[in-house]
């Protein structure tokens, strides 16, 4: 309860700072986010206490993170100098309040260059009267600024950005929230009960399908299909196969990097710290998304197969539910990005697309329209 109130204080103070000048709504949102994002380094608690202790009050509370935020805000804001300065003020006000007002862990501001800890011996506990006073003054400040400026704190987050940006961002945000919810609610419960779900028929199904997402199986399959498609002059099959191979590799690189940054232990072994996200889920959903775009009639069978392979990883106690959800999201996002830029890939990479493949268009449902020659053959 008190931690939640403390976070609301961060929101209020950041909003007050954002409204010190008459900037655009987007700039005000960026300033508020700069005052909230430091707490992202606490998400390690969803995986393990060591992960939490390694990153908390360091990764998001560091000078390095402040510099990265400043660069991002400088590039995306309408008034670069003013917004970046106020964002840095908002960021450091968050740090100051954490140092004096939480009574918790010290801040490692120079992380990862140094683990030197910044703290204050007289810091307040969450339940102390100074913290309550800061919360009350922040509330009064929000009301005063709202009255003078005619702006509402809640209206700040009604994004004025272009709808296509929101159309892409909202599903991704929903997916991230789904992963977090699964980590909090489902992971522990399912991991402890999955052992009682073992049946011979399920063992057979999972054992048969599991190799599909293993190693480079899908890469070899996509390469082989691409060669066959080229030999038979089926440009749609040819492009889908090679784009699927590229999606497999690109999504795999992202998954591999996140896996070793997070270092989450697997359900069946505390020694294997590469559980999040699932590599099987990442690869099968990346390839399924590519082929579903080129062959819309096979969309649901492809996704059903991918979901079965991913669920099998939970059944085998090699992954948590949030692991496979995160892997599926990564695979879908990477594949969708490649589909949206497939024409440029044909020009700027050695991807061996046929000339007719560059004439494909995207339908409203996200599918790729096949060539007439391919349609007549199928």
FENQUILIN-V630518 format. One record per residue. N is the residue number from 1. PHI is phi in whole degrees, 0 to 359 (* if undefined). NEAR is the number of other C-alpha atoms within 8 Angstrom. Layout:
# FENQUILIN-V630518
{{N	PHI	NEAR} {N	PHI	NEAR}}
This chain:
# FENQUILIN-V630518
{{1	*	4} {2	294	7} {3	297	7} {4	296	7} {5	295	9} {6	297	10} {7	293	8} {8	297	8} {9	297	12} {10	301	11} {11	298	11} {12	297	11} {13	297	12} {14	296	15} {15	293	13} {16	300	11} {17	297	12} {18	295	15} {19	259	11} {20	291	6} {21	231	5} {22	271	5} {23	272	9} {24	291	7} {25	297	9} {26	299	11} {27	296	13} {28	293	14} {29	297	11} {30	298	12} {31	293	17} {32	297	15} {33	298	9} {34	298	14} {35	273	16} {36	248	12} {37	297	8} {38	306	13} {39	286	11} {40	298	7} {41	287	14} {42	265	10} {43	290	9} {44	300	14} {45	296	9} {46	290	8} {47	256	11} {48	194	9} {49	293	8} {50	300	6} {51	296	13} {52	295	14} {53	292	8} {54	289	7} {55	252	12} {56	296	12} {57	61	15} {58	227	14} {59	300	12} {60	269	13} {61	254	15} {62	259	14} {63	299	9} {64	300	8} {65	295	10} {66	298	11} {67	294	8} {68	298	8} {69	298	9} {70	299	11} {71	296	8} {72	298	8} {73	292	13} {74	301	11} {75	281	7} {76	250	7} {77	277	11} {78	281	8} {79	250	8} {80	300	11} {81	295	7} {82	299	7} {83	293	17} {84	295	12} {85	297	8} {86	294	11} {87	296	16} {88	294	11} {89	297	9} {90	300	16} {91	300	13} {92	283	9} {93	295	10} {94	302	12} {95	298	10} {96	299	8} {97	295	9} {98	293	8} {99	291	14} {100	265	12} {101	240	12} {102	244	11} {103	65	10} {104	255	5} {105	289	5} {106	288	9} {107	262	13} {108	257	14} {109	293	11} {110	264	11} {111	298	13} {112	267	7} {113	294	5} {114	212	7} {115	260	8} {116	302	8} {117	257	8} {118	257	9} {119	211	8} {120	221	7} {121	296	4} {122	262	5} {123	299	10} {124	274	11} {125	280	10} {126	300	11} {127	270	7} {128	281	8} {129	293	6} {130	298	8} {131	296	12} {132	298	9} {133	294	8} {134	297	9} {135	298	11} {136	294	8} {137	296	8} {138	295	11} {139	299	10} {140	297	8} {141	296	9} {142	298	13} {143	295	8} {144	293	8} {145	294	12} {146	298	11} {147	291	8} {148	287	6} {149	267	7} {150	74	7} {151	252	9} {152	257	7} {153	300	9} {154	288	6} {155	292	7} {156	302	11} {157	266	7} {158	274	6} {159	295	7} {160	271	6} {161	287	7} {162	300	6} {163	300	6} {164	304	6} {165	295	8} {166	293	9} {167	299	8} {168	275	8} {169	283	8} {170	295	8} {171	299	8} {172	295	9} {173	298	8} {174	298	8} {175	296	10} {176	297	9} {177	296	8} {178	296	9} {179	297	12} {180	297	10} {181	298	9} {182	296	11} {183	296	14} {184	281	9} {185	263	8} {186	259	10} {187	307	12} {188	295	9} {189	294	8} {190	289	10} {191	299	12} {192	277	7} {193	253	8} {194	295	11} {195	297	9} {196	274	5} {197	263	7} {198	287	8} {199	223	6} {200	300	6} {201	293	6} {202	292	8} {203	302	9} {204	292	8} {205	296	8} {206	296	12} {207	296	8} {208	285	7} {209	273	10} {210	304	11} {211	297	8} {212	300	9} {213	265	15} {214	277	9} {215	50	5} {216	253	7} {217	305	10} {218	292	15} {219	295	11} {220	295	8} {221	297	8} {222	298	12} {223	297	11} {224	297	8} {225	296	11} {226	297	14} {227	296	9} {228	297	9} {229	298	13} {230	290	10} {231	296	7} {232	268	6} {233	59	7} {234	261	11} {235	294	14} {236	294	12} {237	297	11} {238	297	17} {239	293	13} {240	300	12} {241	294	13} {242	289	14} {243	291	13} {244	296	15} {245	296	13} {246	294	8} {247	297	15} {248	302	14} {249	289	9} {250	294	9} {251	295	15} {252	297	11} {253	296	8} {254	296	9} {255	300	14} {256	297	9} {257	295	8} {258	295	10} {259	304	13} {260	272	9} {261	282	6} {262	284	10} {263	66	11} {264	276	13} {265	289	12} {266	283	15} {267	300	10} {268	261	6} {269	198	7} {270	282	8} {271	279	6} {272	274	9} {273	253	10} {274	224	12} {275	278	15} {276	251	15} {277	272	15} {278	282	14} {279	292	11} {280	300	13} {281	298	17} {282	300	20} {283	291	15} {284	292	16} {285	284	16} {286	297	19} {287	291	15} {288	298	12} {289	296	14} {290	297	15} {291	291	13} {292	294	14} {293	289	11} {294	276	13} {295	230	10} {296	303	8} {297	294	6} {298	262	8} {299	304	13} {300	290	8} {301	301	7} {302	295	11} {303	291	11} {304	295	8} {305	296	8} {306	298	12} {307	295	10} {308	294	10} {309	298	16} {310	294	13} {311	297	10} {312	298	10} {313	292	13} {314	289	14} {315	299	11} {316	279	7} {317	63	13} {318	262	11} {319	214	14} {320	273	15} {321	300	13} {322	296	13} {323	297	13} {324	286	19} {325	296	12} {326	297	15} {327	298	18} {328	298	13} {329	295	12} {330	299	13} {331	298	19} {332	294	12} {333	295	9} {334	297	12} {335	296	15} {336	295	10} {337	298	8} {338	292	10} {339	297	9} {340	290	6} {341	237	8} {342	293	9} {343	293	7} {344	295	7} {345	297	9} {346	294	12} {347	269	6} {348	251	6} {349	236	6} {350	273	5} {351	300	8} {352	280	7} {353	279	11} {354	283	9} {355	297	6} {356	290	8} {357	293	11} {358	285	9} {359	268	6} {360	295	10} {361	237	6} {362	260	9} {363	277	8} {364	297	5} {365	276	5} {366	90	7} {367	272	12} {368	263	11} {369	286	9} {370	285	9} {371	293	11} {372	295	6} {373	298	7} {374	292	11} {375	294	8} {376	289	6} {377	276	5} {378	276	4}}
